Amino acid sequence: MYMFKYVLKRVGFVFLVAFINITVTFLLIKSLPVERPIGQMKQQIAYCEEQVSLGYFYRFNEEQKNLGPYVLQTEGQKPVYYYQVPVEEQYFKWLKNILTKWEWGVSEQIEPNVKVTVIIKERLPNTMKLNIIATVLSVPIGILLGIWAALKKNSLIDHTISTMVMIFISIPNFVLISIMILIFAYNLNWVPSKFPNPGAATLTFIKAYFIPVFCLSFGSICGYCRSVRAELCEVMESDYLLLARTKGLTKTQSILRHALRNAFVPILPSILAEFIGILGGSMILENLYGINGTGSLFITAIKAKDYNVLFVDMAIFNTLSLAAGIVLDLSYGFIDPRIRMGAR
């Protein structure tokens, strides 16, 4: 019962924080200067009419000096002027559109007049697939290396692993991917130099995942290895583990039954935190390697000043981070009974 109340409380806080973050993001982005939509005049008018129907633009047959600069002036004998609605009014209309229509707006620069949700829906699977593969590969490798280094503490193996971790954890992802593209794509020609377009051969896609997955998982492997080694070394020197040995347990039994379980209490929840770090780091990698995901879309939206796409993209990353955060908080209680009992 106490745990159930704790879960409801944490979930409620997540919804509150997500609402506040998205609201602040909306107000800040909508306060930026409005860019004139691209494309032919028909496309521009279609975009402005869409904004009028959503309540974000005004439409007048005469110029309105009191509303500031107009967004668009149509050509012809009877010109039409479009102006942006004040941000505070847009906000309430935006809430109404979300709750009643699930309408997040359309793109104005990247794919004119295409719904932002459609653009995100096409690209989000690529980002999630890339990040999930990197996480699945990095977790077992990093944990096994950390256990190996801890069991061989102060040996040549331990010193070698620790040194390599300290060296490679300091290399930024964008530097690593540049080096790998140069070596494996251009010099050796083993993998594509750019992520292939849909329709390419399956083997080409498999090869194309090698560079971005390796670059994303490399830092996580080093992080897991360092954390596991530190926690396991500390647990192995504790008094209760010595007591377990005096009761007749072998070294392997004491490590498997007691040391690993207690060492993993702070490590397992960090996997979710590391996933968020990978998700953020994939923005630059997707852009450098030409992956059609939400990370590269975020960079493209900033360059193109496509505020609607930028806003929804930021909302997606914000929501994923908060969702992982709530799972991270709850995982502590399920992993360690002492934390679960502390909810009382």
N, C-alpha and C positions, 0 to 999 in steps of 0.2 A: 504493500500500500504506500509506504513511504517512497519507494523507488518510482512508483507510478506517478505520484504527485511531483516528484523531482523531474521526471521526463516531461510531464505536461508543462511545468514551469520553464524548463529549458527551451522547449519547442515554442512556447509563447514568446519568449525573449528573442528567439531567432526571427519569428515573423515581424516583431516590432523593429528589430535592428534592420532587417531587410527593407521594410517599408520606409524607415528613416533614410537609409542609404540611397535607395532608389529615388526618393523624393528630392533629396539634396542634389543628387546627380542630375535629375530632370531640370531643376531650377537653374543650376549652374550652366548646363548645356544650352538651355533655351534662352539664357541671357546673353549668349554669344551673338555677334552680328550675323544676320541672316544672309546666306549665300544665294545668289540668283541660280535657280535650277538650270541644269545644262540640257542640251538637246535642241530640237527644232521648236518653233513657237507653239505648235500644237502640243508637244510634250510638256513644255513649260506651263501652258495654260491648264493642261490636264492635272499636273501636279498641284498647282495653286487651287484649282477647283476642289481637289481632294482635301486640301488643307482647310478650305472654307467649309466643306461638309463636316469635317471633324471639329470645327470650331477654333482652329488655330490662326486663320487668316480672315481679314475683312475684304470685301469686294465693293468698290465704288466706281461710279461712272465719271467722277471728277476727282482731281487730285486733292488730297487732304493734308494740308500743311501741319496740322496739329498732331498727326500720327507719325511724324518723322518720315524718313525716306521710304519709298515704296519698294516692295520686293520685285514686282514685275509690272510693266506697262505694256499692254497689248497694242498691236499695230492695227491700223484701219481708220475708218471715218469716225467711229465711236470708240475711243480708247477706254480700256478698263484698267483700274489701278487695284493692286493687291497689297495690303498692309498686314503686318504681323499684329496679332492680338496681344495685349499685355500679358506678361508671363504669369502673373497670379491668376488671370482668367483662364489661361491655357491649362494651368495645373488642374483645376477642378473639372474642366472638360476632358482632360486626359484621364483622370480617375474614372469619370463616367464611361468613357470609351473602353477602358480596360475592363471594368466590371460588367458592362452590358454587352459589349461586342467582342472583347478580347482583341481590340484594335490597337496596335503599337505604332502605326504610321507606315509610310512608304519611303523608299530610298529616293534621294533627290540628285545624287551625283554618281554613285557606283552603278546601280541598275535603276535608272529613272522609272518611277511609278510602279515599281515592284514592291510588294509588301515586305517589310523588314523580317517578319517571322518566316517568310518563305526563304529568304536569303540565309538566315541563320540556320534553318532546318536543313538546308543543303550542305552547310559547311561544318556544323557541329559534330556529326559522326566522325569526320576525318580527324578532328582534334581529340575527341574522346578515345578513339581507337589508338591513336599514337601514344597518348598519355597512359592508357591502361596497359598497353604492351610494355612500355618502359617501366612502369611500376611493377608489373608481374615479373619481369626479368631482374630488376634491381634488388627486390626484397630478398629472395633466397640467396643470391650471390653475395650481397653485402653482409647478411646475417652469418652465412657459413664462413666467410673470410674473418669476420669478427670473432666467431667462436674458435676458429683455428688459431688466430693470433693470441687469444686469451689462454687457451690450453698450452700454448708454446711460449708463455710469457718469458721475456728477457732472453729468448733464443734468437738465432739468426733469422728464423722464419718470422718471428714477431717483429724484429727490427726492420726487416725488409718490407713487410706489409705496411707497417706504420709509416715508414719513410715514403713509400709509394703513395699512400693515402694523403699525406701532407703535401706532396708535390702536386698530385693531380686534382685535389679538391680546390686548389687555388687557381686553376685554369678556367676562365669564363667559357660558357657554352658557345658563344659566338666565335671565339678564337678557336676552340676545338673543332667546330664544324667547318670552319674555313680551312683548317689544316687537313681535315679528313677529305673534304671535297677535292683539294689540290692533289693529295696523294692517291686516294682510291678511285676517284672519278677521272681526273685528267691525266695523271701519270701512269697509273696501272690500268685504268679503264675497266675496273671490276664492277662498278655500280654506276647508275645514271648520275649525271652532274646536276640534274634537276628532277623534281618529283614528276612522274609521268602523268599525262592527262587520262581521264576515263576512257576506256577502250583499249588501253595498252595490254600487252601480254601479262599473264599472271606471274611469270618468273621475273619480269621487269619490275612489277609492283613489290615482290618479295625483296628483291635487291635494293629497291629504292628506300625501303624501311630501315635498312642497315645503318646508314649514317645518322638520321634523326633520332632513332631509338637509342643507339649507342651514346650519342651526345647528351640526350636527356637523362639516361639512366646512370651515366658515369658518375656525376656528382652525388646522386643518391646512394650508389654503391659505396662510395667513400664515406658518406655520412653514416650509413647503417653500420659499416665495419667499425668505425671509430666509436660509435655509441655502444654497440654490442660488446666490444672489447673492454671499454671502460666499466660498464655495468657488471659484466661477468667477472672481471678481475676483482672488483669490490666485493661482490657476493661470495666469491670463492675464499676470501680472507675473513669472512664473518664467523662469529662464534657458533651460530646454529649449524653451520655446515661442518665445523670441526666436531660438534656434538654428534652429528649424523655419522661421521666417520668412526667415532669412538663406539657407536652402537653396532658396528659391524658392516655398514654399507661400504662397498668398494668406491673408488674414486669416480668411476663411470656412473654408478648408481646414484651417488650423492649429487653429481652434476646434473644428470637427467631429471631426477625427481625434485630437487630443491633449487639448485643454482640457476638453471635455465628459466624455470618458472618465475622466480622472483626477479631475475634480471630483465625479463621481458615485460614486466609491468609498465615501466616508462617507455619501452621501445615500441611495442605493438601500436599504441595510439599514435606514435610519431609517424607511422606509415601514412596515415591520412594527412598529417601536416606536410609530409614530404610530397604527397600527391599534389597538394595545392601549389607547392613550390615548383614542381614540374609543370603544372598547368600554366603558371605565369611565365616560366622560362620558355615555353613552347612558342610564345608570341614571336620572339626574335628568330628562332630556328625555322618556324614556318615561313616567315618572310624571306629568310636567306635561301632556303631550299625550295621555295616555290610551292609549298603545300597549301592547297585550297581549304584552309580551316578558319576557325573563328579567330585564331591568334593573328594570322596574316590579315584577316579582314579588319581587325582592330587597328593595325598600323595603316592600312589602306584608307579606312574611314577618317583617321586623323589627317592624313595627307590631303584627302579629297574634301575635307570639311563637311562630310555627310553626317550631320548631327543625329539624325534619327537612327541610322545604323550604329553609330558610335554609342549612343545611349543604351540601346538594347543589348549590344555586345558587352558593355560594362555591367549591365544588370545580370546577364548570364553568368559572368565570372564572379560577380558578387554573391549571387545565389548559390553557386556551386561551393564557394569558399565557406559560406555560412552553413550549408548542409553538411559539409565535411566537418566543420567545427562542432556541430551538435552531435554527430556520430562520435567524434573524438572525445567529447565530454562524457557521453554515456558509456563509451567503451571502458573508461577507467573503473566505473562501478561494476561492470560485469567481469572484468579481469581480476580485480582485487576486491575481495569481500569486505575488507576493512573500510574501503571508501564507500561501498554500498551501505554498510551499516552506519556510516557517519552521516548519511542523509537524514537520520532521525534527529 
